[in-house]
Every structure is written in C-alpha cells, then in structure tokens.
Amino acid sequence: MAGQIRRVAGLEYELVRKKVKNLNLRVRRDGTVAVSVPMRVSADQADAFVAQRMGWVIGAKQQVARAARKQQDCPPPSKEECLALFEPISQKVYPAFAGVLGGQPPQLQVRDMTSRWGVCNMEKKRITLASRLALQPRAAVEYVIVHEYCHFVHPNHQKEFWALVEQFLPDWKARRAMLRHG
Ligand SMILES: [Zn+2]
C-alpha cells in the first residue's frame, strides 16, 4: 500500500491510512519510518504523533542500522564448515531412523535460507539445513536435525509427530526456544 511521504522536524516518514483502530509507528528493516493511522486521523495529527515519539524513532533507527551492519560483517558460515558440524549430529540420530530410511542415511544439504532452519524432503530422503543454524546453540541444532528426521516418519506437525520428537528429546521445547531469529 503506497502512502504519503511526510516530513516532521527533518524526519521523513510514510503515512498510510488504513482500517486500524490506533496509530501505529514503526521503523522498517531498511530504516524507513512508517505510520499507519485510522482513516479519520488528519495528517497534522499524524505529524504530532510522530513528533512526540521522536526519541523512540531515533533509538529504533539506530538499532536497525546496527543490526544491518552486523549482518554485513558476519556472512553465513561456509557450507563445508556447516556440514562438518551437522554431519556428526546427523550420524548419531540416523540409526534410530535406519528402518524407515531403508538403511540409507539421508543426504544432508546446506543452504543460505533465512525463513526456515530446516526442510525435510521425504521422497528424496534429503534434509536441507540453513547455514545460519550453525551459529545457534548446539542443543538447538540437535533439535532441528531430530525434527527433520522425524518428518521421515510423520510428514506433518501432528500430535504423533511431536510425540516422536519428544521421545528423542524430552526437552525439545526448551531447545526450540533457544533458536534466535534474525
Ligand atoms: Zn517440521
């Protein structure tokens, strides 16, 4: 939705009128500022709203810029490094799934994914893991690998699936909570 670009005390922001109840101010990942307001709110009222929150906006913009710099400084680890970490964990998990996999360990693949930590391809007997998973705590890495293996038995996230995960990792919830996004 294209909004109107406005300026308040040197700060540029995008004003978007929407069917919302409250005024909502946010700083996007690219550092731009957007304000969505209910239809009835005037542009002057939106300007005043932003002006009142200038301190917050400055802080949020700084935070976004810092996060962007950090990502640049720190490219994802190489696929070889990732496999060196993931393979031994996979080899430990594999024996319990040898039956369902027909005695053939799954193919491990690493990709620079950002939206998911892992993907299981049942037909191709392949597990794809995000390279950034290598930066997560080991307990969480183990959880993701066990999770993907369990998909060889249960394709969906049904009760039976989680029961199987729990059989291997009784503390899977705590491990999953360690996964940090971003
Ligand atoms: Zn899953």
Backbone and ligand atoms as CSV (ligand in chain L), in Angstrom:
chain,resi,resn,atom,element,x,y,z
A,1,MET,N,N,0.863,-1.194,0.000
A,1,MET,CA,C,0.000,0.000,0.000
A,1,MET,C,C,0.893,1.236,0.000
A,2,ALA,N,N,0.734,2.083,-0.988
A,2,ALA,CA,C,1.560,3.279,-1.069
A,2,ALA,C,C,0.970,4.364,-0.183
A,3,GLY,N,N,1.826,4.964,0.617
A,3,GLY,CA,C,1.349,6.025,1.486
A,3,GLY,C,C,1.855,7.370,1.002
A,4,GLN,N,N,1.636,8.339,1.861
A,4,GLN,CA,C,2.057,9.697,1.543
A,4,GLN,C,C,3.350,9.957,2.306
A,5,ILE,N,N,4.351,10.506,1.630
A,5,ILE,CA,C,5.609,10.809,2.314
A,5,ILE,C,C,5.475,12.171,2.984
A,6,ARG,N,N,5.748,12.209,4.275
A,6,ARG,CA,C,5.662,13.471,5.011
A,6,ARG,C,C,6.966,13.722,5.755
A,7,ARG,N,N,7.111,14.916,6.240
A,7,ARG,CA,C,8.353,15.281,6.910
A,7,ARG,C,C,8.012,15.995,8.212
A,8,VAL,N,N,8.654,15.570,9.271
A,8,VAL,CA,C,8.428,16.182,10.570
A,8,VAL,C,C,9.787,16.450,11.194
A,9,ALA,N,N,10.102,17.720,11.399
A,9,ALA,CA,C,11.382,18.107,12.007
A,9,ALA,C,C,12.545,17.322,11.421
A,10,GLY,N,N,12.631,17.279,10.089
A,10,GLY,CA,C,13.767,16.628,9.443
A,10,GLY,C,C,13.627,15.121,9.304
A,11,LEU,N,N,12.603,14.565,9.864
A,11,LEU,CA,C,12.405,13.119,9.749
A,11,LEU,C,C,11.335,12.827,8.696
A,12,GLU,N,N,11.722,11.999,7.732
A,12,GLU,CA,C,10.778,11.624,6.683
A,12,GLU,C,C,10.040,10.361,7.110
A,13,TYR,N,N,8.754,10.346,6.885
A,13,TYR,CA,C,8.015,9.109,7.181
A,13,TYR,C,C,6.891,8.903,6.197
A,14,GLU,N,N,6.448,7.681,6.112
A,14,GLU,CA,C,5.375,7.340,5.187
A,14,GLU,C,C,4.071,7.218,5.977
A,15,LEU,N,N,3.099,7.997,5.563
A,15,LEU,CA,C,1.801,7.976,6.237
A,15,LEU,C,C,0.840,7.098,5.433
A,16,VAL,N,N,0.310,6.094,6.108
A,16,VAL,CA,C,-0.620,5.181,5.446
A,16,VAL,C,C,-1.934,5.187,6.218
A,17,ARG,N,N,-3.024,5.446,5.502
A,17,ARG,CA,C,-4.337,5.395,6.151
A,17,ARG,C,C,-4.924,4.019,5.941
A,18,LYS,N,N,-5.392,3.438,7.025
A,18,LYS,CA,C,-5.867,2.055,6.976
A,18,LYS,C,C,-7.068,1.901,7.875
A,19,LYS,N,N,-7.711,0.749,7.758
A,19,LYS,CA,C,-8.784,0.450,8.704
A,19,LYS,C,C,-8.171,-0.123,9.972
A,20,VAL,N,N,-7.508,0.764,10.735
A,20,VAL,CA,C,-6.925,0.330,12.014
A,20,VAL,C,C,-7.561,1.158,13.119
A,21,LYS,N,N,-7.428,0.662,14.344
A,21,LYS,CA,C,-8.038,1.379,15.474
A,21,LYS,C,C,-7.108,2.450,16.033
A,22,ASN,N,N,-5.800,2.132,16.020
A,22,ASN,CA,C,-4.846,3.032,16.666
A,22,ASN,C,C,-3.765,3.486,15.711
A,23,LEU,N,N,-3.106,4.553,16.069
A,23,LEU,CA,C,-1.947,4.996,15.307
A,23,LEU,C,C,-0.803,4.038,15.613
A,24,ASN,N,N,-0.087,3.673,14.571
A,24,ASN,CA,C,0.967,2.687,14.747
A,24,ASN,C,C,2.222,3.148,14.021
A,25,LEU,N,N,3.291,3.281,14.802
A,25,LEU,CA,C,4.553,3.801,14.280
A,25,LEU,C,C,5.578,2.676,14.239
A,26,ARG,N,N,6.255,2.535,13.097
A,26,ARG,CA,C,7.305,1.527,13.083
A,26,ARG,C,C,8.471,1.933,12.203
A,27,VAL,N,N,9.639,1.381,12.562
A,27,VAL,CA,C,10.840,1.575,11.752
A,27,VAL,C,C,11.088,0.266,11.044
A,28,ARG,N,N,11.114,0.306,9.708
A,28,ARG,CA,C,11.309,-0.921,8.936
A,28,ARG,C,C,12.770,-1.336,8.948
A,29,ARG,N,N,13.004,-2.561,8.488
A,29,ARG,CA,C,14.365,-3.081,8.464
A,29,ARG,C,C,15.315,-2.244,7.622
A,30,ASP,N,N,14.775,-1.537,6.621
A,30,ASP,CA,C,15.643,-0.714,5.771
A,30,ASP,C,C,15.823,0.691,6.356
A,31,GLY,N,N,15.296,0.913,7.562
A,31,GLY,CA,C,15.497,2.186,8.243
A,31,GLY,C,C,14.429,3.225,7.957
A,32,THR,N,N,13.526,2.949,7.029
A,32,THR,CA,C,12.459,3.912,6.749
A,32,THR,C,C,11.401,3.830,7.848
A,33,VAL,N,N,10.701,4.951,8.014
A,33,VAL,CA,C,9.720,5.051,9.087
A,33,VAL,C,C,8.319,5.076,8.484
A,34,ALA,N,N,7.419,4.323,9.070
A,34,ALA,CA,C,6.051,4.272,8.557
A,34,ALA,C,C,5.065,4.444,9.705
A,35,VAL,N,N,4.001,5.159,9.414
A,35,VAL,CA,C,2.947,5.351,10.407
A,35,VAL,C,C,1.622,4.981,9.759
A,36,SER,N,N,0.904,4.043,10.355
A,36,SER,CA,C,-0.435,3.756,9.855
A,36,SER,C,C,-1.430,4.354,10.844
A,37,VAL,N,N,-2.446,4.981,10.280
A,37,VAL,CA,C,-3.425,5.678,11.121
A,37,VAL,C,C,-4.830,5.326,10.656
A,38,PRO,N,N,-5.800,5.441,11.570
A,38,PRO,CA,C,-7.189,5.242,11.156
A,38,PRO,C,C,-7.587,6.302,10.128
A,39,MET,N,N,-8.560,5.992,9.301
A,39,MET,CA,C,-8.988,6.875,8.209
A,39,MET,C,C,-9.273,8.300,8.673
A,40,ARG,N,N,-9.857,8.421,9.875
A,40,ARG,CA,C,-10.333,9.737,10.315
A,40,ARG,C,C,-9.220,10.650,10.820
A,41,VAL,N,N,-8.010,10.119,11.009
A,41,VAL,CA,C,-6.925,10.929,11.574
A,41,VAL,C,C,-6.308,11.820,10.490
A,42,SER,N,N,-6.124,13.087,10.800
A,42,SER,CA,C,-5.569,14.029,9.822
A,42,SER,C,C,-4.048,13.904,9.761
A,43,ALA,N,N,-3.471,14.445,8.675
A,43,ALA,CA,C,-2.023,14.409,8.506
A,43,ALA,C,C,-1.335,15.189,9.630
A,44,ASP,N,N,-1.925,16.313,10.042
A,44,ASP,CA,C,-1.347,17.099,11.136
A,44,ASP,C,C,-1.304,16.301,12.433
A,45,GLN,N,N,-2.368,15.564,12.675
A,45,GLN,CA,C,-2.404,14.726,13.884
A,45,GLN,C,C,-1.323,13.647,13.814
A,46,ALA,N,N,-1.125,13.100,12.621
A,46,ALA,CA,C,-0.089,12.073,12.451
A,46,ALA,C,C,1.288,12.682,12.685
A,47,ASP,N,N,1.512,13.899,12.158
A,47,ASP,CA,C,2.790,14.594,12.367
A,47,ASP,C,C,3.055,14.785,13.862
A,48,ALA,N,N,2.011,15.204,14.580
A,48,ALA,CA,C,2.165,15.448,16.016
A,48,ALA,C,C,2.494,14.141,16.745
A,49,PHE,N,N,1.863,13.075,16.307
A,49,PHE,CA,C,2.098,11.758,16.895
A,49,PHE,C,C,3.563,11.356,16.727
A,50,VAL,N,N,4.094,11.567,15.521
A,50,VAL,CA,C,5.497,11.227,15.250
A,50,VAL,C,C,6.423,12.127,16.065
A,51,ALA,N,N,6.108,13.421,16.103
A,51,ALA,CA,C,6.951,14.378,16.821
A,51,ALA,C,C,7.086,13.999,18.297
A,52,GLN,N,N,5.996,13.538,18.865
A,52,GLN,CA,C,6.014,13.142,20.279
A,52,GLN,C,C,6.891,11.934,20.534
A,53,ARG,N,N,7.078,11.134,19.486
A,53,ARG,CA,C,7.827,9.885,19.666
A,53,ARG,C,C,9.197,9.926,19.010
A,54,MET,N,N,9.715,11.120,18.777
A,54,MET,CA,C,10.987,11.279,18.070
A,54,MET,C,C,12.119,10.516,18.755
A,55,GLY,N,N,12.144,10.546,20.076
A,55,GLY,CA,C,13.203,9.851,20.813
A,55,GLY,C,C,13.189,8.363,20.521
A,56,TRP,N,N,12.006,7.819,20.516
A,56,TRP,CA,C,11.869,6.386,20.233
A,56,TRP,C,C,12.320,6.060,18.809
A,57,VAL,N,N,11.925,6.943,17.859
A,57,VAL,CA,C,12.268,6.718,16.445
A,57,VAL,C,C,13.780,6.720,16.272
A,58,ILE,N,N,14.449,7.691,16.895
A,58,ILE,CA,C,15.905,7.780,16.764
A,58,ILE,C,C,16.553,6.499,17.288
A,59,GLY,N,N,16.102,6.039,18.435
A,59,GLY,CA,C,16.648,4.806,19.020
A,59,GLY,C,C,16.402,3.602,18.129
A,60,ALA,N,N,15.190,3.503,17.598
A,60,ALA,CA,C,14.835,2.353,16.757
A,60,ALA,C,C,15.632,2.354,15.461
A,61,LYS,N,N,15.866,3.549,14.893
A,61,LYS,CA,C,16.656,3.647,13.661
A,61,LYS,C,C,18.101,3.200,13.903
A,62,GLN,N,N,18.621,3.587,15.047
A,62,GLN,CA,C,19.981,3.182,15.418
A,62,GLN,C,C,20.080,1.663,15.512
A,63,GLN,N,N,19.089,1.088,16.138
A,63,GLN,CA,C,19.078,-0.352,16.351
A,63,GLN,C,C,19.043,-1.093,15.010
A,64,VAL,N,N,18.202,-0.616,14.101
A,64,VAL,CA,C,18.084,-1.228,12.787
A,64,VAL,C,C,19.413,-1.122,12.040
A,65,ALA,N,N,20.051,0.044,12.121
A,65,ALA,CA,C,21.327,0.251,11.428
A,65,ALA,C,C,22.403,-0.677,12.004
A,66,ARG,N,N,22.388,-0.826,13.321
A,66,ARG,CA,C,23.364,-1.714,13.970
A,66,ARG,C,C,23.170,-3.147,13.510
A,67,ALA,N,N,21.911,-3.594,13.464
A,67,ALA,CA,C,21.605,-4.965,13.057
A,67,ALA,C,C,22.049,-5.207,11.616
A,68,ALA,N,N,21.828,-4.210,10.741
A,68,ALA,CA,C,22.200,-4.350,9.331
A,68,ALA,C,C,23.716,-4.461,9.192
A,69,ARG,N,N,24.440,-3.630,9.989
A,69,ARG,CA,C,25.911,-3.669,9.936
A,69,ARG,C,C,26.430,-5.025,10.381
A,70,LYS,N,N,25.848,-5.541,11.425
A,70,LYS,CA,C,26.266,-6.815,11.993
A,70,LYS,C,C,26.124,-7.934,10.957
A,71,GLN,N,N,25.003,-7.936,10.248
A,71,GLN,CA,C,24.759,-8.950,9.220
A,71,GLN,C,C,25.819,-8.878,8.128
A,72,GLN,N,N,26.222,-7.632,7.779
A,72,GLN,CA,C,27.216,-7.462,6.723
A,72,GLN,C,C,28.576,-7.967,7.169
A,73,ASP,N,N,28.920,-7.625,8.419
A,73,ASP,CA,C,30.223,-8.020,8.966
A,73,ASP,C,C,30.339,-9.524,9.054
A,74,CYS,N,N,29.228,-10.192,9.135
A,74,CYS,CA,C,29.233,-11.579,9.516
A,74,CYS,C,C,28.467,-12.417,8.494
A,75,PRO,N,N,29.149,-12.749,7.369
A,75,PRO,CA,C,28.471,-13.572,6.366
A,75,PRO,C,C,28.185,-14.956,6.937
A,76,PRO,N,N,27.260,-15.691,6.354
A,76,PRO,CA,C,26.971,-17.012,6.902
A,76,PRO,C,C,28.195,-17.909,6.797
A,77,PRO,N,N,28.346,-18.867,7.693
A,77,PRO,CA,C,29.487,-19.785,7.613
A,77,PRO,C,C,29.417,-20.597,6.320
A,78,SER,N,N,30.561,-21.096,5.878
A,78,SER,CA,C,30.603,-21.840,4.613
A,78,SER,C,C,29.850,-23.158,4.744
A,79,LYS,N,N,29.423,-23.684,3.606
A,79,LYS,CA,C,28.675,-24.942,3.606
A,79,LYS,C,C,29.516,-26.090,4.158
A,80,GLU,N,N,30.823,-26.058,3.845
A,80,GLU,CA,C,31.715,-27.131,4.325
A,80,GLU,C,C,31.792,-27.110,5.849
A,81,GLU,N,N,31.943,-25.893,6.393
A,81,GLU,CA,C,32.011,-25.764,7.855
A,81,GLU,C,C,30.708,-26.268,8.479
A,82,CYS,N,N,29.610,-25.878,7.863
A,82,CYS,CA,C,28.305,-26.272,8.405
A,82,CYS,C,C,28.162,-27.790,8.405
A,83,LEU,N,N,28.536,-28.404,7.288
A,83,LEU,CA,C,28.399,-29.861,7.200
A,83,LEU,C,C,29.279,-30.555,8.230
A,84,ALA,N,N,30.464,-29.975,8.470
A,84,ALA,CA,C,31.364,-30.558,9.464
A,84,ALA,C,C,30.709,-30.556,10.845
A,85,LEU,N,N,29.844,-29.589,11.063
A,85,LEU,CA,C,29.132,-29.516,12.343
A,85,LEU,C,C,27.889,-30.407,12.332
A,86,PHE,N,N,27.143,-30.358,11.223
A,86,PHE,CA,C,25.847,-31.048,11.168
A,86,PHE,C,C,25.980,-32.571,10.975
A,87,GLU,N,N,26.940,-32.989,10.165
A,87,GLU,CA,C,27.057,-34.413,9.815
A,87,GLU,C,C,27.165,-35.335,11.040
A,88,PRO,N,N,28.107,-35.024,11.959
A,88,PRO,CA,C,28.235,-35.932,13.120
A,88,PRO,C,C,26.946,-36.020,13.942
A,89,ILE,N,N,26.214,-34.930,14.022
A,89,ILE,CA,C,24.949,-34.954,14.766
A,89,ILE,C,C,23.955,-35.843,14.019
A,90,SER,N,N,23.908,-35.661,12.709
A,90,SER,CA,C,23.012,-36.471,11.887
A,90,SER,C,C,23.347,-37.958,12.012
A,91,GLN,N,N,24.649,-38.259,12.013
A,91,GLN,CA,C,25.061,-39.666,12.097
A,91,GLN,C,C,24.637,-40.309,13.411
A,92,LYS,N,N,24.554,-39.484,14.464
A,92,LYS,CA,C,24.117,-40.009,15.765
A,92,LYS,C,C,22.622,-40.292,15.755
A,93,VAL,N,N,21.877,-39.463,15.037
A,93,VAL,CA,C,20.419,-39.598,15.014
A,93,VAL,C,C,19.994,-40.716,14.058
A,94,TYR,N,N,20.754,-40.872,12.990
A,94,TYR,CA,C,20.368,-41.774,11.904
A,94,TYR,C,C,19.964,-43.202,12.312
A,95,PRO,N,N,20.754,-43.889,13.156
A,95,PRO,CA,C,20.427,-45.301,13.429
A,95,PRO,C,C,18.972,-45.536,13.827
A,96,ALA,N,N,18.384,-44.607,14.574
A,96,ALA,CA,C,17.003,-44.779,15.016
A,96,ALA,C,C,16.032,-44.700,13.838
A,97,PHE,N,N,16.481,-44.140,12.741
A,97,PHE,CA,C,15.606,-43.969,11.577
A,97,PHE,C,C,16.047,-44.834,10.393
A,98,ALA,N,N,17.040,-45.710,10.637
A,98,ALA,CA,C,17.577,-46.539,9.538
A,98,ALA,C,C,16.469,-47.348,8.885
A,99,GLY,N,N,15.551,-47.866,9.702
A,99,GLY,CA,C,14.467,-48.683,9.162
A,99,GLY,C,C,13.608,-47.929,8.179
A,100,VAL,N,N,13.115,-46.781,8.617
A,100,VAL,CA,C,12.210,-46.008,7.766
A,100,VAL,C,C,12.937,-45.443,6.536
A,101,LEU,N,N,14.244,-45.300,6.633
A,101,LEU,CA,C,15.023,-44.772,5.505
A,101,LEU,C,C,15.594,-45.885,4.616
A,102,GLY,N,N,15.255,-47.124,4.923
A,102,GLY,CA,C,15.726,-48.236,4.095
A,102,GLY,C,C,17.224,-48.460,4.182
A,103,GLY,N,N,17.788,-48.166,5.342
A,103,GLY,CA,C,19.212,-48.440,5.550
A,103,GLY,C,C,20.153,-47.481,4.842
A,104,GLN,N,N,19.613,-46.365,4.374
A,104,GLN,CA,C,20.431,-45.398,3.630
A,104,GLN,C,C,20.379,-44.056,4.349
A,105,PRO,N,N,21.500,-43.554,4.882
A,105,PRO,CA,C,21.451,-42.250,5.567
A,105,PRO,C,C,20.938,-41.168,4.623
A,106,PRO,N,N,20.218,-40.182,5.143
A,106,PRO,CA,C,19.710,-39.141,4.259
A,106,PRO,C,C,20.836,-38.256,3.749
A,107,GLN,N,N,20.583,-37.607,2.648
A,107,GLN,CA,C,21.556,-36.652,2.121
A,107,GLN,C,C,21.396,-35.353,2.910
A,108,LEU,N,N,22.507,-34.833,3.414
A,108,LEU,CA,C,22.463,-33.546,4.140
A,108,LEU,C,C,22.888,-32.446,3.180
A,109,GLN,N,N,22.125,-31.372,3.186
A,109,GLN,CA,C,22.417,-30.266,2.283
A,109,GLN,C,C,22.350,-28.973,3.096
A,110,VAL,N,N,23.190,-28.000,2.764
A,110,VAL,CA,C,23.186,-26.713,3.477
A,110,VAL,C,C,22.886,-25.606,2.480
A,111,ARG,N,N,21.980,-24.738,2.877
A,111,ARG,CA,C,21.653,-23.587,2.030
A,111,ARG,C,C,21.554,-22.331,2.878
A,112,ASP,N,N,21.745,-21.187,2.241
A,112,ASP,CA,C,21.639,-19.922,2.971
A,112,ASP,C,C,20.162,-19.514,3.027
A,113,MET,N,N,19.402,-20.224,3.839
A,113,MET,CA,C,17.971,-19.937,3.977
A,113,MET,C,C,17.781,-18.969,5.137
A,114,THR,N,N,16.799,-18.108,5.019
A,114,THR,CA,C,16.538,-17.203,6.134
A,114,THR,C,C,15.173,-17.460,6.772
A,115,SER,N,N,14.272,-18.074,6.028
A,115,SER,CA,C,12.914,-18.225,6.571
A,115,SER,C,C,12.724,-19.516,7.351
A,116,ARG,N,N,13.603,-20.485,7.154
A,116,ARG,CA,C,13.438,-21.767,7.846
A,116,ARG,C,C,14.792,-22.289,8.301
A,117,TRP,N,N,14.765,-23.076,9.367
A,117,TRP,CA,C,16.011,-23.676,9.861
A,117,TRP,C,C,16.302,-24.987,9.147
A,118,GLY,N,N,15.245,-25.675,8.751
A,118,GLY,CA,C,15.456,-26.958,8.098
A,118,GLY,C,C,14.271,-27.360,7.258
A,119,VAL,N,N,14.534,-28.193,6.260
A,119,VAL,CA,C,13.470,-28.712,5.396
A,119,VAL,C,C,13.756,-30.182,5.171
A,120,CYS,N,N,12.702,-30.986,5.242
A,120,CYS,CA,C,12.867,-32.407,5.010
A,120,CYS,C,C,12.154,-32.797,3.730
A,121,ASN,N,N,12.888,-33.417,2.825
A,121,ASN,CA,C,12.276,-33.940,1.602
A,121,ASN,C,C,12.191,-35.455,1.742
A,122,MET,N,N,10.994,-35.935,2.064
A,122,MET,CA,C,10.811,-37.361,2.337
A,122,MET,C,C,11.131,-38.218,1.126
A,123,GLU,N,N,10.640,-37.791,-0.035
A,123,GLU,CA,C,10.806,-38.602,-1.239
A,123,GLU,C,C,12.271,-38.744,-1.618
A,124,LYS,N,N,12.987,-37.613,-1.566
A,124,LYS,CA,C,14.399,-37.643,-1.963
A,124,LYS,C,C,15.299,-38.049,-0.796
A,125,LYS,N,N,14.686,-38.284,0.374
A,125,LYS,CA,C,15.453,-38.653,1.567
A,125,LYS,C,C,16.588,-37.651,1.794
A,126,ARG,N,N,16.183,-36.399,1.839
A,126,ARG,CA,C,17.163,-35.326,1.956
A,126,ARG,C,C,16.736,-34.342,3.031
A,127,ILE,N,N,17.705,-33.902,3.821
A,127,ILE,CA,C,17.463,-32.857,4.817
A,127,ILE,C,C,18.281,-31.635,4.407
A,128,THR,N,N,17.615,-30.506,4.288
A,128,THR,CA,C,18.311,-29.255,3.972
A,128,THR,C,C,18.315,-28.392,5.225
A,129,LEU,N,N,19.480,-27.901,5.592
A,129,LEU,CA,C,19.598,-27.075,6.803
A,129,LEU,C,C,20.115,-25.681,6.444
A,130,ALA,N,N,19.648,-24.689,7.178
A,130,ALA,CA,C,20.084,-23.317,6.947
A,130,ALA,C,C,21.507,-23.142,7.453
A,131,SER,N,N,22.339,-22.437,6.684
A,131,SER,CA,C,23.727,-22.268,7.135
A,131,SER,C,C,23.788,-21.492,8.449
A,132,ARG,N,N,22.831,-20.581,8.667
A,132,ARG,CA,C,22.863,-19.818,9.920
A,132,ARG,C,C,22.495,-20.659,11.142
A,133,LEU,N,N,22.016,-21.860,10.888
A,133,LEU,CA,C,21.748,-22.766,12.011
A,133,LEU,C,C,23.053,-23.085,12.746
A,134,ALA,N,N,24.160,-23.037,11.998
A,134,ALA,CA,C,25.460,-23.339,12.601
A,134,ALA,C,C,25.838,-22.323,13.677
A,135,LEU,N,N,25.203,-21.154,13.666
A,135,LEU,CA,C,25.511,-20.115,14.661
A,135,LEU,C,C,24.641,-20.253,15.909
A,136,GLN,N,N,23.733,-21.201,15.887
A,136,GLN,CA,C,22.807,-21.378,17.018
A,136,GLN,C,C,23.424,-22.324,18.062
A,137,PRO,N,N,22.885,-22.302,19.288
A,137,PRO,CA,C,23.415,-23.218,20.302
A,137,PRO,C,C,23.299,-24.680,19.846
A,138,ARG,N,N,24.252,-25.480,20.256
A,138,ARG,CA,C,24.294,-26.870,19.802
A,138,ARG,C,C,23.011,-27.630,20.137
A,139,ALA,N,N,22.472,-27.377,21.319
A,139,ALA,CA,C,21.242,-28.074,21.722
A,139,ALA,C,C,20.109,-27.771,20.745
A,140,ALA,N,N,20.107,-26.561,20.217
A,140,ALA,CA,C,19.076,-26.174,19.256
A,140,ALA,C,C,19.334,-26.813,17.893
A,141,VAL,N,N,20.606,-26.924,17.534
A,141,VAL,CA,C,20.969,-27.579,16.267
A,141,VAL,C,C,20.510,-29.036,16.307
A,142,GLU,N,N,20.766,-29.682,17.424
A,142,GLU,CA,C,20.340,-31.080,17.580
A,142,GLU,C,C,18.827,-31.192,17.443
A,143,TYR,N,N,18.128,-30.240,18.044
A,143,TYR,CA,C,16.667,-30.259,17.951
A,143,TYR,C,C,16.209,-30.177,16.496
A,144,VAL,N,N,16.777,-29.250,15.731
A,144,VAL,CA,C,16.341,-29.074,14.334
A,144,VAL,C,C,16.610,-30.358,13.537
A,145,ILE,N,N,17.752,-30.961,13.757
A,145,ILE,CA,C,18.090,-32.175,12.999
A,145,ILE,C,C,17.146,-33.327,13.373
A,146,VAL,N,N,16.885,-33.489,14.662
A,146,VAL,CA,C,15.934,-34.531,15.090
A,146,VAL,C,C,14.551,-34.235,14.504
A,147,HIS,N,N,14.159,-32.977,14.553
A,147,HIS,CA,C,12.864,-32.551,13.998
A,147,HIS,C,C,12.737,-32.994,12.534
A,148,GLU,N,N,13.761,-32.703,11.744
A,148,GLU,CA,C,13.683,-33.050,10.316
A,148,GLU,C,C,13.680,-34.565,10.113
A,149,TYR,N,N,14.450,-35.285,10.903
A,149,TYR,CA,C,14.419,-36.756,10.813
A,149,TYR,C,C,13.014,-37.287,11.103
A,150,CYS,N,N,12.361,-36.715,12.099
A,150,CYS,CA,C,11.028,-37.194,12.472
A,150,CYS,C,C,10.028,-37.017,11.335
A,151,HIS,N,N,10.326,-36.081,10.415
A,151,HIS,CA,C,9.437,-35.911,9.261
A,151,HIS,C,C,9.520,-37.096,8.297
A,152,PHE,N,N,10.563,-37.903,8.388
A,152,PHE,CA,C,10.618,-39.109,7.559
A,152,PHE,C,C,9.542,-40.099,8.010
A,153,VAL,N,N,9.093,-39.938,9.257
A,153,VAL,CA,C,8.040,-40.815,9.793
A,153,VAL,C,C,6.680,-40.137,9.673
A,154,HIS,N,N,6.611,-38.883,10.111
A,154,HIS,CA,C,5.353,-38.124,10.060
A,154,HIS,C,C,5.571,-36.837,9.263
A,155,PRO,N,N,4.940,-36.714,8.110
A,155,PRO,CA,C,5.169,-35.523,7.281
A,155,PRO,C,C,4.672,-34.228,7.900
A,156,ASN,N,N,3.609,-34.290,8.671
A,156,ASN,CA,C,3.021,-33.063,9.221
A,156,ASN,C,C,3.359,-32.878,10.697
A,157,HIS,N,N,2.966,-31.721,11.204
A,157,HIS,CA,C,3.213,-31.437,12.620
A,157,HIS,C,C,2.020,-31.852,13.460
A,158,GLN,N,N,1.651,-33.092,13.348
A,158,GLN,CA,C,0.523,-33.573,14.143
A,158,GLN,C,C,1.017,-34.083,15.484
A,159,LYS,N,N,0.050,-34.447,16.320
A,159,LYS,CA,C,0.364,-34.951,17.667
A,159,LYS,C,C,1.416,-36.054,17.639
A,160,GLU,N,N,1.253,-36.982,16.708
A,160,GLU,CA,C,2.160,-38.131,16.621
A,160,GLU,C,C,3.583,-37.669,16.318
A,161,PHE,N,N,3.652,-36.612,15.506
A,161,PHE,CA,C,4.959,-36.079,15.157
A,161,PHE,C,C,5.678,-35.572,16.405
A,162,TRP,N,N,4.968,-34.720,17.176
A,162,TRP,CA,C,5.607,-34.134,18.361
A,162,TRP,C,C,5.903,-35.199,19.416
A,163,ALA,N,N,5.055,-36.238,19.475
A,163,ALA,CA,C,5.314,-37.336,20.419
A,163,ALA,C,C,6.628,-38.033,20.072
A,164,LEU,N,N,6.871,-38.161,18.772
A,164,LEU,CA,C,8.111,-38.808,18.330
A,164,LEU,C,C,9.322,-37.928,18.657
A,165,VAL,N,N,9.186,-36.623,18.402
A,165,VAL,CA,C,10.280,-35.691,18.732
A,165,VAL,C,C,10.590,-35.800,20.228
A,166,GLU,N,N,9.529,-35.840,21.018
A,166,GLU,CA,C,9.695,-35.871,22.478
A,166,GLU,C,C,10.365,-37.156,22.952
A,167,GLN,N,N,10.135,-38.220,22.208
A,167,GLN,CA,C,10.756,-39.499,22.543
A,167,GLN,C,C,12.276,-39.370,22.477
A,168,PHE,N,N,12.763,-38.616,21.511
A,168,PHE,CA,C,14.209,-38.433,21.358
A,168,PHE,C,C,14.729,-37.308,22.235
A,169,LEU,N,N,13.977,-36.227,22.290
A,169,LEU,CA,C,14.408,-35.058,23.048
A,169,LEU,C,C,13.285,-34.609,23.975
A,170,PRO,N,N,13.253,-35.162,25.180
A,170,PRO,CA,C,12.184,-34.764,26.109
A,170,PRO,C,C,12.154,-33.256,26.360
A,171,ASP,N,N,13.296,-32.599,26.188
A,171,ASP,CA,C,13.367,-31.145,26.437
A,171,ASP,C,C,13.334,-30.356,25.135
A,172,TRP,N,N,12.661,-30.894,24.136
A,172,TRP,CA,C,12.678,-30.225,22.813
A,172,TRP,C,C,12.129,-28.810,22.842
A,173,LYS,N,N,11.169,-28.551,23.725
A,173,LYS,CA,C,10.587,-27.203,23.768
A,173,LYS,C,C,11.620,-26.161,24.197
A,174,ALA,N,N,12.403,-26.519,25.195
A,174,ALA,CA,C,13.449,-25.599,25.662
A,174,ALA,C,C,14.500,-25.412,24.575
A,175,ARG,N,N,14.801,-26.496,23.863
A,175,ARG,CA,C,15.788,-26.405,22.783
A,175,ARG,C,C,15.276,-25.521,21.657
A,176,ARG,N,N,14.006,-25.696,21.321
A,176,ARG,CA,C,13.421,-24.897,20.241
A,176,ARG,C,C,13.422,-23.407,20.607
A,177,ALA,N,N,13.189,-23.140,21.889
A,177,ALA,CA,C,13.150,-21.749,22.352
A,177,ALA,C,C,14.510,-21.062,22.237
A,178,MET,N,N,15.584,-21.876,22.124
A,178,MET,CA,C,16.930,-21.286,22.021
A,178,MET,C,C,17.197,-20.734,20.632
A,179,LEU,N,N,16.397,-21.135,19.653
A,179,LEU,CA,C,16.620,-20.673,18.280
A,179,LEU,C,C,16.317,-19.191,18.189
A,180,ARG,N,N,17.327,-18.428,17.837
A,180,ARG,CA,C,17.154,-16.988,17.742
A,180,ARG,C,C,16.973,-16.600,16.288
A,181,HIS,N,N,15.966,-15.831,16.041
A,181,HIS,CA,C,15.727,-15.394,14.673
A,181,HIS,C,C,16.399,-14.063,14.418
A,182,GLY,N,N,16.667,-13.823,13.161
A,182,GLY,CA,C,17.188,-12.519,12.766
A,182,GLY,C,C,18.676,-12.539,12.559
L,1,ZN,ZN,ZN,8.662,-29.551,10.707
